[in-house]
Amino acid sequence: MKSILPPDLESKRLQIAKTHNRLVLSLAVGIFVAFLLVIGIAPHGPNGRYFILAGMVTAGILEGYGIYRIIEYDKQLCQQLGFICPRCRKPLYEPRGFINVTGRCPKCKNRVIS
């Protein structure tokens, strides 16, 4: 898809997207490794099930927190790079946003380019 954003905004969007994707990939690998470790070190027998369940719940909670931190970091990066809406002053980047196609703020839906 061809971007309708000016080159400066498009480069900022791509920089944020690359950082976001690296963080999400790191989180996914970390959670996968955590699951494998929990299953690998779980004791055999009836107590092993509870150990695995507790490990999976803990990994799930850590995954939720990791996603929250990635989203917060995206917002900070938008502020640092100046990739914010001129009207509502909120970050323009959203992982599944289509600002490069629509030219509209994902929050207030106003046009950000003239």
SULTALIN-V582142 format. One record per backbone hydrogen bond with DSSP energy under -0.5 kcal/mol. CO is the residue of the C=O (numbers start at 0). NH is the residue of the N-H. E is the energy in kcal/mol with one decimal. If there is no record, write none. Layout:
[[CO & NH & E] [CO & NH & E]]
//
This chain:
[[5 & 9 & -2.7] [6 & 10 & -2.2] [7 & 11 & -1.6] [8 & 12 & -2.5] [9 & 13 & -2.5] [10 & 14 & -2.1] [11 & 15 & -2.3] [12 & 16 & -2.5] [13 & 17 & -2.5] [14 & 18 & -2.0] [15 & 19 & -2.7] [16 & 20 & -2.7] [17 & 21 & -2.2] [18 & 22 & -2.2] [19 & 23 & -2.5] [20 & 24 & -2.4] [21 & 25 & -2.3] [22 & 26 & -2.4] [23 & 27 & -2.5] [24 & 28 & -2.5] [25 & 29 & -2.5] [26 & 30 & -2.6] [27 & 31 & -2.2] [28 & 32 & -2.6] [29 & 33 & -2.3] [30 & 34 & -2.5] [31 & 35 & -2.3] [32 & 36 & -2.6] [33 & 37 & -2.5] [34 & 38 & -2.4] [35 & 39 & -2.6] [36 & 40 & -2.4] [37 & 41 & -0.7] [44 & 47 & -0.9] [44 & 48 & -0.7] [45 & 49 & -0.7] [46 & 50 & -1.9] [47 & 51 & -2.6] [48 & 52 & -2.6] [49 & 53 & -2.7] [50 & 54 & -2.4] [51 & 55 & -2.7] [52 & 56 & -2.5] [53 & 57 & -2.4] [54 & 58 & -2.6] [55 & 59 & -2.4] [56 & 60 & -2.3] [57 & 61 & -2.5] [58 & 62 & -2.3] [59 & 63 & -2.3] [60 & 64 & -2.3] [61 & 65 & -2.4] [62 & 66 & -2.4] [63 & 67 & -2.2] [64 & 68 & -2.5] [65 & 69 & -2.2] [66 & 70 & -2.2] [67 & 71 & -2.2] [68 & 72 & -2.4] [69 & 73 & -2.2] [70 & 74 & -1.8] [71 & 75 & -2.2] [72 & 76 & -2.7] [73 & 77 & -2.2] [74 & 78 & -2.1] [75 & 79 & -2.5] [76 & 80 & -2.5] [77 & 81 & -1.1] [77 & 82 & -2.3] [81 & 83 & -1.2] [82 & 91 & -2.4] [84 & 88 & -1.3] [89 & 84 & -2.7] [93 & 96 & -2.0] [97 & 100 & -1.4] [97 & 101 & -2.9] [98 & 102 & -1.9] [99 & 3 & -2.9] [102 & 111 & -2.8] [102 & 112 & -0.7] [104 & 108 & -1.4] [109 & 104 & -2.9]]
//
